[in-house]
Amino acid sequence: LEAPNSAAGFGVSLSRSIDVDSDGGPELAVTTFDPKVPLLLYSLPLRLRARCSSRFQPRITANQIRKGDIITVRFTANFIDSINGKSFPAPSNFKARSYQVNPDILWLERYDFLSKYPNSTDFLNELLFIKQSFKLDPAKPRFTLKEMSDIRVSSSGSVSANVKLLAQEDAQFMELDTIPLHVAFRSVLPDSQCAGYTQSCPKSTQPLIDWSDCVWKLPPPTYLCPPHPKCSANLQISINGGADSHTPVQFGRREDVNQTLMFVLRNNGPTRSEGIRVLLKTLGWPKNETQLGIRVLINKVQLKDASTGVLLATSDRPTSRWSINLPNNGAAALITSQQDTAIDPDQQLFIIVDTFLSGLAPARYEDEKSEDSEEIDKFTSPGIVANVSSVIEDPTLETNVAISIFDVAYKPQIRINPGAAPPALVDERKEPPHLS
């Protein structure tokens, strides 16, 4: 900042204590030595961070794509204030912003690099020359933007849009396992005057937005786990440090009706694990409603990060990375990871299961033996079994199952009656009456 020679000098103040508009960011105050000139305030633009979720149709794998296929990706963006970390509902005028899509980020970034250094080459050049993929034009994306439509601003302040991508070649020619398909979504200011953020562009309606999180990734046909030669993750699920656990419960004791179990899910490596699926299933249910027995009901399931204690998901509140499905009868529960969610090597998750023991029997199961002895041998004690799997190769499947058994202790309930009391007759008999 410089003052003209004919003007009075000025002073500049920049401090965290100067926050006139209470947005959490400082203002730049400029004052002159001329008392007739008013104070000038320069405010930083409002800075937001976009958090995006995406889903695509049809649900196909990368190796099923054919030339001319159309993939529709639905982007949904929510905004967070970078200063205070609070949610920022998008105003209605966000619909008028100019929205843009990069249909093939990695492919075009590679082309830009080779354009700047024409004499250089990379491993993909040799790969494409050897294979049939040489028919691809490196200057053009493998997918093009066919249409972007249905741009909406919801009442909750989120922005969503549909993006249709057109495949230019069959999957066998696009090397999607070497260079995955990444699609970026963003919006820019529609008014050129707002590039300078003059007084005609209010901060709340024309903020600066970080769109780096708004990238959709098509799952590759084969998972890449550099620097390892292939993806391999040994998943282990345990309870109380082992593959099985026995919890004693006493028949007829109300304090034992509600039980909480905690399974530990661990990735023993060597690479990350994706596409995780944990099935919780109850054991020992009677064959029908009339048969006496104990039914283990799953009431609630929680998933937590073991190192931080952060709640990742619950059975009544799924998140963008994890979901837990719990049927009404409480007989099972399914935990699944969403796209791009992985468990790193040596990472642990806690699976907390709240159960209810229903239908307590008035006698031991052994007292209700049927004539078929084979059916008795097939009887399973009440409990819960947890089975984990993933799309990544697991070399040791023996560690993928953990069982928790409820050992029911039946204590006899004995009532002692004094019997019939002798008649309390008052008469002249000298001998007591004989009781038969």
Stockholm file with secondary structure:
# STOCKHOLM 1.0

chainA/1-436         LEAPNSAAGFGVSLSRSIDVDSDGGPELAVTTFDPKVPLLLYSLPLRLRARCSSRFQPRITANQIRKGDIITVRFTANFIDSINGKSFPAPSNFKARSYQVNPDILWLERYDFLSKYPNSTDFLNELLFIKQSFKLDPAKPRFTLKEMSDIRVSSSGSVSANVKLLAQEDAQFMELDTIPLHVAFRSVLPDSQCAGYTQSCPKSTQPLIDWSDCVWKLPPPTYLCPPHPKCSANLQISINGGADSHTPVQFGRREDVNQTLMFVLRNNGPTRSEGIRVLLKTLGWPKNETQLGIRVLINKVQLKDASTGVLLATSDRPTSRWSINLPNNGAAALITSQQDTAIDPDQQLFIIVDTFLSGLAPARYEDEKSEDSEEIDKFTSPGIVANVSSVIEDPTLETNVAISIFDVAYKPQIRINPGAAPPALVDERKEPPHLS
#=GR chainA/1-436 SS CCCCTTSCCEEEEECTTCCTTCSSSCEEEEEESCTTSCCEEEECCCEEEEEEEEEEESCCCGGGCCTTCEEEEEEEEEEEETTTCCBCCCCGGGGGSEEEEESCHHHHHHHHHHHHSTTCCCHHHHHHHHSGGGGSCTTSCSEEEEEEEEEEECTTSCEEEEEEEEESSCGGGTTTTTSCCEEEEEEECSCGGGGGTCTTSCTTTSCEEECTTCEEECCCSSCCCTTSSSCCEEEEEEETTBSEEEEEEETTCGGGSEEEEEEEEEEEEESCEESCEEEEEEECCCSSTTSCCCEEEEEEEEEEETTTCCEEEETTBCCSSEEEECCTTCSEEEEEECTTCEECTTCEEEEEEEEEEECCCSSCGGGGCCSCHHHHHTCCCSEEEEEEECSSCCSCGGGGEEEEEEEEECCCCCCCCCCCCCCCCCSSCSSCCCCC
#=GC SS_cons         CCCCTTSCCEEEEECTTCCTTCSSSCEEEEEESCTTSCCEEEECCCEEEEEEEEEEESCCCGGGCCTTCEEEEEEEEEEEETTTCCBCCCCGGGGGSEEEEESCHHHHHHHHHHHHSTTCCCHHHHHHHHSGGGGSCTTSCSEEEEEEEEEEECTTSCEEEEEEEEESSCGGGTTTTTSCCEEEEEEECSCGGGGGTCTTSCTTTSCEEECTTCEEECCCSSCCCTTSSSCCEEEEEEETTBSEEEEEEETTCGGGSEEEEEEEEEEEEESCEESCEEEEEEECCCSSTTSCCCEEEEEEEEEEETTTCCEEEETTBCCSSEEEECCTTCSEEEEEECTTCEECTTCEEEEEEEEEEECCCSSCGGGGCCSCHHHHHTCCCSEEEEEEECSSCCSCGGGGEEEEEEEEECCCCCCCCCCCCCCCCCSSCSSCCCCC
//
